[in-house]
Amino acid sequence: MTVSVVIRTKDKEKYFDTLLNNLARQTFRVSEIVVADNFSSKEKLQDLTADLREIKRKYFKDRRIKLFPFSDGEFSHAYSTNFAVNLTENELVCITNGHSLPTSLSWLERGLKHFKDPQVAGVSGFFIPHEEGTVFGRFDATLYYVSQKVSAHPVWCSTINCIIRKSLWKEYPFDENLPSMIPETKEYGSEDYDWSREMAARGFRIVIDPMFTVFHSHCESINELTRNLKNYFVYRKLQQQLNSFSRPRHSTSRVLDAKDIESRTMDVS
């Protein structure tokens, strides 16, 4: 069993180096890393590239690190994730982001064990606040954690923290056409929830493992906390709309037919 790790980030985020250090020390060995960087400037991209070279030298000498940079004009939640997953070489793909941290060094091992069952399409866990976060960030993440626990059916793979089967992703990539059906998904995403519902409709299982959990919070002010409280209700509404879709169905991605995959990807060395 081998695993690729996709990290979605905007420039070099606060916990980025710590995340890579953590991945290098996991009890299950990471085979490769693909970084999808929504860069804000050429200078920021150069900084991240230099940082990745140093990280590879320190922790991943014999393993591949790929970098896919893209601008704000290209960004969509589904597109950026699809492009990065398409670059991976393994059947099992772990997806996280640059401001999340695994809660233990056995995080990957814990998530991967569920794939011994061929009916498991994906594994996800919970998010808890960073230990050194602000009071607003800790309350925000704690509230979201509680909302996950009390949800009647929290069985969906969040791309903040999940592992999926690439073969099933190829059959149903994250739907880049969702905003044409539900406009709010352009801002709020939910393509991961849609993917999970589709897998369930096709007879596969999504596993939620409380031990496969990450630290994740970035709410630094009362205004952000207020905004996020509002967002929770928006996400609930989006999930209800996605639940109403007739399934199984088809998804749309321009990535699978893209001709510029290799030319747009940097091999960090």
N, C-alpha and C positions, 0 to 999 in steps of 0.2 A: 504494500500500500504506500503510495506517495501523495504528496499534497503541494499545491501551489497556493501562495497567499497573495491576494489582491489588496492593495492599500489605496484608498481614495483620499486625496488630500488637496488642500488649496495652499500652495507654497509649502514652506516648512512649518508645520503646526507645532504647538507647544510640546506635545509629548512624542513627536515623531522619532527622535533619536532613542528615547527610552523604549518605544514600541519595537524598534528594530533590534535593540539589545535584548529585549525580552524574547523576541522570536528566535534569536540565535541560541538562546538557552533553553528552549522548550524541550521537554522529554521526548517528543516526537519530532524528528528532524524535518525542517522545511526544505523542500527540493528547490524551489525558486520563488522569487518575489517579483511582482509586477506592480509598479507604482503609477497610478493615474493622477496626474497633477494638473488641476485647474489653475494655471499660473496667472498672476496678476501683472507681471512685467517680465521682460527678458532678464533683468538683473536678478529677480527672485528665482527664476528658473535656473539661472547659472549657479546661484547659491545652493539650490536643492541638488543640482547635478554634482557639484563639488562635494556636498555632504554625503551623497550616496556612494561616491567613489571611496571616500574615507571609511564609510560603514562597510562596504564590500571588503576593503583591505583588512579591516579589523575582525569582522565576524563571518563573512561569506566568501572567502577566497575561492573556494571550489564550487560555488553555487552561483546560478545566474540571477542577475537583477536587471529587469527591463524597466524603462521609463517611457510612459506615453503622456506627452504634454498636450494640453488643449486649452483654448481661450474661452473667455466667458461667452462669446458669440456662438460657440459650438455646444455649450453645456446643456445637458439634460441629465437627470438622474439615471434614466434607463440607458442612454447612449454611452455615457462615460463608463458605466459598469459593464455594459456589453462589450465595448472595445477592449477593456482590460481582461475580461474573462476569455475573450477570443484569443488573446495573446498567450494564454497559459498552455502548458504542455501536459498537464496531468488531468485525470478523470475527476479527482476531487479538488475543489477550489474553495478556499476559505476567503471570505470577503469581510474587510473591516475598514476603518478609516484612521487618519492621522492624529485624531485626538481621542482615540480609545486605547485602553491598555488591558490585556488579559489579567484576570485576578489571580492566576497561578501559573506556574511553569508546566503544569500538566493540562493546561487549557486545550491545546490542540489534540492531545491524546484522548482526552475525555470526549471531545466532540466527534472524533473520527471513529471511535469504537462502535457507534451506532450504524455505520455503513457496512458492517458485517451482514446486516439484513438488506437484501437487494431491493426490498420495497421502500426503503427510506430514500426519499428524494433530497431532503435537506435537514439540517440540524441548526437550531438557533438557541439562544439563551436570553438572559436578562441583562439590563444595564443598571449599574449603580454609580453613585457620584464619586468622583475622584476624592481621595482622602484629604487632599490639601485644597480642595475647591472652596469658593466663596460660599457664604451662607445661602445666597440666592441659588447658586449652582447646585448645592447639595440638596436644597429643598426641591428644586426643579427635577433633578434626577430621581430623588426618592419618590416624588409624586408619580413620575412615570413608571418607576419600578412597581409601586403599589397598583397602578392601573393595569399593568401587565398581569400581576398576580390575581387580581379579582375578576379579570375578564373571563367570561364564560368559555370562550374558545380562543385562547392566545396562541393557536398553532399556526404561526407563520414565520417565515425566515426574514428577519430584518437584515438589510445589507450593512448595518452597523456591526453586526456580529453573527456570521452564519457560515456554514459549509454546504455546498451544493454539488450535485453530480453534473459534470459538464455535458455528458451525453444527453441528459434531459433538458439542459439549458439550450442545446442546439436544436432540439425539437420545439422548444418554446422559449426563445430569448425574452429578456425583459422588454415589455411592449413599449416601443418608442412612439406608438400612435395613441396612447392613452389620453394625452391632452386634447385630441380632437373629439373624444367621446366625453371626457370629464375634464373641462378646462383647468380646474383647480390642481390637477395632478402635475401641471407644468411647474408650479411652485413647490408643491408639497410632496411630489413623488408618489409613493404607494405602489410602484411597479413591483416591488418585492412582495407586497401583500397579494397582488394580482397573480404573481407567479406561484405563490404558495397555494392559493385557491385552485389554480389550474392543475397543479400536481395532485391535489386531493381529488379533483374531479376525474383524473385519469387513473385513480386507484392507488396512488403512492402515498406514503406517510411523511409528515413533517414532525420532527421530534423537537420538543422544548426541554433542554437539560439545564436545570438550575446551576449545575457546576460548570457549565460552558457559558461563563458570564464575563463581561468586561466593565471596567471603570469607564464611564462616559458622561461628561457634563461640560457645558461651555456657557452656561448662563451666568453673566457677571453683574447684572444690575436688576433693579426692580422692574424697569421697563421691559427687559428681556423676559423676565419671569412672567409678567402679565401677558406678553405676546405668546409665550409658550403655553400658558394656561388656555388661551383661546385656541391655539393650534390643536390641543388634544381633542377638542370637540370637532374641529374640522376633520381630523384624521378619522374619528369615529364615523362621521357622515360619509367620507370617502369609502371607508370599508363597507358600509351598508350598500353604497352604490355598486361597488365591485362584487359584492355578494349576490346582486341581482342579475349579473351577467349570465347568459346561457352558456353552459360549458358541456363538453370541451370546445375550445375555440382556437383560432390562430392568432399569433402575435406578429408584429412587424418590427424589423430591425434593418437598418441600412448597413450595419457592420458586417454581416455575413457575406455581403456581395461587394464590400469595399475593395478597391484595387490598391489603396495606398497604405495598407497595414504595415508592411515592413519599412517603407520609407519614412513613416511617421514615428517609428519606435527607436529609441536609443538603447543599445546594449551597454550597460554601465561596466566600465573596466578600468 
